[in-house]
Amino acid sequence: MNQHVLQIKNLHVSFNKKKNKSIAVNDVSLQVEKGQTVALIGESGSGKSMTSLSVLNLLPVNGKAERGSITFNGIDLLKLTEKQMRKIRGNEISMIFQDAIASLNPGMKVGVQITEGLKNHNIITKNERKSVALDLLDKVGFKNPEQVYHQYPEQLSGGMKQRILIAMAVSCKPKLIIADEPTTSLDVTIQRQVLDLIDYYKSDMDASVLLITHDFGIVAEYADWVYVMLGGHIVESADVYTIFQNPVHPYTKALIGSIPRPEMEQERLKSIQDYTFEKDYEGRQFAPETYTYESSSFQAPSSLVEIEPLYYVRFYDEKRMVTTIG
Amino acid sequence: MILKLAKQPQLIIGLTFISSILVFSFFWTDILQVEKTEALKLMDFMYDDEGKIIDHIPYSPSEVPPFGTDLYGKQLFYQIIDGAKYTILIAFVIAFLRIVVSVGITLINPRANYAFLDDLISATLTIPTTIIAYIFMNTLLIKSSMDGKSTNELIFLQCLVLIGIGIPPLISTFTREIRGILDKDYINNTFAIGARKSYVYYKHVLPELSTRLILIFAQQMIQVLILLAHLGVLAIFIGGAQTLVLGDPMNTVLQDIPIAGEWAGIIGMSFTKLQAAPWIILIPLSCFAVTILALNLIIQGIQNSVEETQKL
């Protein structure tokens, strides 16, 4: 039996804006197994980051995980108190944020920031701080840890900052690393280094990774399992090989089709909107039926259907569809 | 940051002025080699070498340099020097406690909705702070004279009033500032590694807010100094006043003499004689103005330093 490190079941996250309520995550279920890299892919605003922030209970003030459960190693995280949750954050589950420039305090030396997690979890004493920080800097590939220890973030490049974030995230040896678009703000030449580093730590510490991205190229190379998100829903999930070989949901097809292919001659790069939305698959209608998020088609009842063993695609609930069409 | 601040000439001039005047105020008897009681004694008449009366109080700056005397013949120069420490320290303590209390209240729950405070502030914006302070302080003075409160108790309660009326707008300001900092990504990153709120406040929020705190502190000191000057004109003195009975028994005149020697007291007790002896009012007012100028220089220096940092 596979060992689930993280299991999210029927998660609903909503935001209250004055009298309006908007749903950011709608009935999301996913699981991450030990040693696995699971990719959560989708466009901006699809609910990926909100799903990941729910895991650490770090949603913005007006956001709330209304329903569902998030189980980490058998513990329902949504039922924990703030104090209990604090012991999990950084120590058991850590997060690498996408904007390395904004994620480091510009007024604090790198050496101090890198050991904040260890200090807060009382893993090290003040005297051990420097040696531990130097060791972490060395592990994330800095040739001159002593110099970097005394530097401020503004003295480092984007890639170096991202490596600092990785060092911070892995400092307490967490079992699960959530990497929220860790390469978005980086030069393509640096992206691979950063992802390799995360992958190396995953293998080294026998940890798991929940990789949030909008880049199918990254998914293809690093992920074992893929969840595709659209408008707060998971629309398709399968292992990475199956999804790449035989995507079923039109949104997944469009995402994969949007990957730039230098070998193919085309006048301009295709975007998702260039792909026509197929209507059905073996008599079932895909949900949603459009790419436009501001559409009532996102509200109509739908569910994930197992079309092949462990291969799920979202379709409208048939009986209700009859009503909708009628 | 401190090094950057130290490179600002305005800030250095302002700080040097304030600290010099404070040092002088504390040690003026030693520096000028005079007895305090002798220097601040009441003079009545001015005599010539033969002992004939040639003039009477108040004496103008040309008669008793450099600042003349007040209505009772006390030398203004010594009063100003001696009163500087009370004036500046009272303003300092009130401004400091306003900041500490406001930041403390804001940090209890920075996400709390203080919209009602903004409404309250905008609603009371048209009422001068001096009037609000006068209403509270006057009531307090009457109540304390009835209850027989000591000078120290009265000063404590007056300071509480002066602190209290400055807090609502400051909470509103700090809520905006602190929320702005808490919304930054690195704060979220720090929470994500398991940091406690107190750690985040102490290590990230307060250091980020520090320059702004110094700036607001200097602004608050100016506000308090202006408020003290205004209250002095309205005969409200910090520490209250002693009432002297002047004149002959058939025609007595009651005169309030401030107990603490701060500058506003000098203004307040002589305000009615503005036409007859303008220097008694103008000299302490000028001292307020120069101190406020020094504080403005400090503010300017801090702002210049912040702008230079932002340009980098």
Boltz contact constraints between the chains, C-beta under 6 A:
constraints:
  - contact:
      token1: [A, 56]
      token2: [B, 192]
      max_distance: 6.0
  - contact:
      token1: [A, 58]
      token2: [B, 191]
      max_distance: 6.0
  - contact:
      token1: [A, 61]
      token2: [B, 111]
      max_distance: 6.0
  - contact:
      token1: [A, 86]
      token2: [B, 194]
      max_distance: 6.0
  - contact:
      token1: [A, 89]
      token2: [B, 192]
      max_distance: 6.0
  - contact:
      token1: [A, 89]
      token2: [B, 194]
      max_distance: 6.0
  - contact:
      token1: [A, 90]
      token2: [B, 193]
      max_distance: 6.0
  - contact:
      token1: [A, 90]
      token2: [B, 194]
      max_distance: 6.0
  - contact:
      token1: [A, 91]
      token2: [B, 194]
      max_distance: 6.0
  - contact:
      token1: [A, 95]
      token2: [B, 192]
      max_distance: 6.0
  - contact:
      token1: [A, 97]
      token2: [B, 189]
      max_distance: 6.0
  - contact:
      token1: [A, 99]
      token2: [B, 185]
      max_distance: 6.0
  - contact:
      token1: [A, 102]
      token2: [B, 185]
      max_distance: 6.0
  - contact:
      token1: [A, 103]
      token2: [B, 185]
      max_distance: 6.0
  - contact:
      token1: [A, 103]
      token2: [B, 186]
      max_distance: 6.0
  - contact:
      token1: [A, 103]
      token2: [B, 189]
      max_distance: 6.0
  - contact:
      token1: [A, 104]
      token2: [B, 186]
      max_distance: 6.0
  - contact:
      token1: [A, 105]
      token2: [B, 186]
      max_distance: 6.0
  - contact:
      token1: [A, 105]
      token2: [B, 204]
      max_distance: 6.0
  - contact:
      token1: [A, 116]
      token2: [B, 193]
      max_distance: 6.0
  - contact:
      token1: [A, 117]
      token2: [B, 193]
      max_distance: 6.0
  - contact:
      token1: [A, 117]
      token2: [B, 194]
      max_distance: 6.0
  - contact:
      token1: [A, 120]
      token2: [B, 194]
      max_distance: 6.0
  - contact:
      token1: [A, 120]
      token2: [B, 195]
      max_distance: 6.0
  - contact:
      token1: [A, 121]
      token2: [B, 194]
      max_distance: 6.0
